[in-house]
Amino acid sequence: MKAFRFRKSSYSATASECVEVARNIPRTVAVRDSKRLDGPVLLLAPAAWDAFQETLGRQS
């Protein structure tokens, strides 16, 4: 497996459940559940991740 460097959102408290995102691999955005570090990893194209984030921003 590639060496993803996952980061939690700055909006997350240290004990909160959230997703973690890694963007250190070219042309790939990796997303995982912070509670399941050895669990599945969702791989997305950067354009798909950007569209997802844009959609979330419109809902607030």
C-alpha positions as a printed Julia matrix, in Angstrom:
60×3 Matrix{Float64}:
   0.0    0.0    0.0
   1.13   3.52  -0.7
   2.4    5.63   2.19
  -0.55   7.94   2.66
  -0.08  10.7    5.23
  -3.54  11.18   6.69
  -4.65  14.36   8.47
  -7.76  15.12  10.47
  -9.77  18.22   9.82
  -8.88  21.25  11.91
 -12.6   21.31  12.84
 -12.27  17.96  14.66
 -11.67  17.62  18.36
  -9.04  15.03  19.26
 -11.65  12.61  20.68
 -14.22  13.16  17.94
 -15.06  10.73  15.21
 -14.31  12.03  11.76
 -12.72  11.23   8.46
  -9.06  11.69   7.66
  -7.75  12.78   4.28
  -4.38  12.25   2.58
  -3.34  14.29  -0.44
   0.37  13.47  -0.56
   0.14  11.0   -3.48
  -0.12  12.64  -6.94
  -3.54  12.43  -8.63
  -5.07  10.71  -5.58
  -7.09  11.79  -2.55
  -7.4    9.07   0.09
 -10.18   9.16   2.7
 -10.61   6.9    5.73
 -12.56   6.65   8.99
 -10.51   7.97  11.92
 -11.88   5.19  14.15
 -10.74   2.42  11.79
  -7.14   3.17  10.91
  -6.67  -0.3    9.42
 -10.06  -0.21   7.69
 -10.86   0.5    4.06
  -9.52   3.57   2.26
 -11.58   5.38  -0.35
  -9.47   6.65  -3.27
 -10.76   9.62  -5.24
  -9.59  11.77  -8.11
  -8.73  15.28  -6.88
 -11.53  16.76  -9.04
 -14.09  14.47  -7.36
 -12.86  15.48  -3.89
 -12.98  19.17  -4.81
 -16.55  18.81  -6.1
 -17.55  17.01  -2.88
 -16.08  19.79  -0.74
 -17.76  22.46  -2.85
 -21.13  20.73  -2.43
 -20.69  20.61   1.36
 -19.85  24.3    1.43
 -23.1   25.17  -0.34
 -25.21  23.37   2.27
 -24.26  25.54   5.21
